[in-house]
Amino acid sequence: MSDVVVVLNAGSSSLKFTLYEDRGEALGVLADGQVEGLFTEPRFKAKDGAGKLVGERTWRAGMQLGQEGAVEAIFSWCRSEVCSADRIRAVGHRVVHGGLEYTKPIVVNREILDDLEKYVPLAPLHQPHNLAAIRNIARRFPDIPQVACFDTSFHTTIPSIAQAFALPRTYAERGVRRYGFHGLSYEYIASVLPGIDPEAAMGRTVVAHLGNGASLCAMRGLRSQACTLGFTAVDGLMMGTRCGTLDPGVMLYLMDECGMGPRDLETLIYKESGLLGVSGISSDMRTLLASPDPRAAEAVELFAYRIGRELGSMAAALGGLDALVFTAGIGENAAPVRERVCRYAAWLGLEFDEKANETGGPRISREGSRVRVWVIPTDEELMIARHTRRLLIGLG
Ligand code: ADP
């Protein structure tokens, strides 16, 4: 019987899972799904490898299932419907912050887990939930080895000048520097780009990961040279509910003149800003694109404009641009957003192909365009599964 690797992606209100079966040369998806609404109205859904709904369960409204309950629900479903317990060889986790020390995926033990807690203040929306998932599994299934894969690891190649803030040195020594995130997504794109555009793989590429979280990564020869996300996951682009780059003076103004404290500011910049804050309607790009409200159109325009501006900065870091890749929920699906971004980037020598964009590409630049533009679906879960298998089962 082949080994099964479980990949978990733990958020504040949901726990997503994917089950991979080791098929020798490759990893095949056996099932995937999630428990949503962990503290409101929990819902479990699972699909098989072909995308057919194979499991569903709901709990009453107000039920505090929590992450522990979600782990229990997922694993008992897996064991009754998908595979026996002894086939589950490992669990791989997405962990958002590995700081300076954790530059590669690692098999987690108690000591490492305790140490990773120190990054909670740097990623308050994600890190506590990522670590809680590892603890929950360790408590419930102490014999299953677990691997942590970090969203920061891919960016350890960023040159020191691109890591630095212009603050007194003592803060840099305390770890106040740009780390970069969405690394598992960028690593996946880097793994498939040579097969799609070998020249870009050797050259200068910017990857635009545009989901609820959004960032750009500048790569030279598939190695990260800069990222719009920095010390925390709130810098750079405008996101679903996060503001992205903000004049630090705005924070001081809000404290002095509006009486806001650190927690109020945290809520403002992480949860109330971005597409949601600017539109006043929704953080969801689909909703905004479908809305006739001019505030929705303004939010979408600002989203694209900010990408256009930051793309110029990434191209400057690379000394030019050979290719641009769109990925994640918005990047893969929102043709109107891609079109706007490409219009802002025309000055870089990017000739946009409207028809190809409407049908999703994969190439959405015209033949002969100096900058080639691609739409490539990302797969962070597969990246985690590959790392987990390599570390625990000894296969690449
Ligand atoms: P996360 O960062 O949570 O993984 P995703 O990568 O799933 O997020 O991206 C979610 C975003 O993608 C949402 O804003 C959603 O509206 C957008 N999106 C998904 N499908 C479409 C679509 N068909 N058209 C426009 N936007 C889409």
Residues whose N, C-alpha, C, O or C-beta is under 5 A from the ligand:
A	BS01	ADP	L210 G211 N212 G213 S283 D284 M285 R286 A328 G329 I330 N333 A334
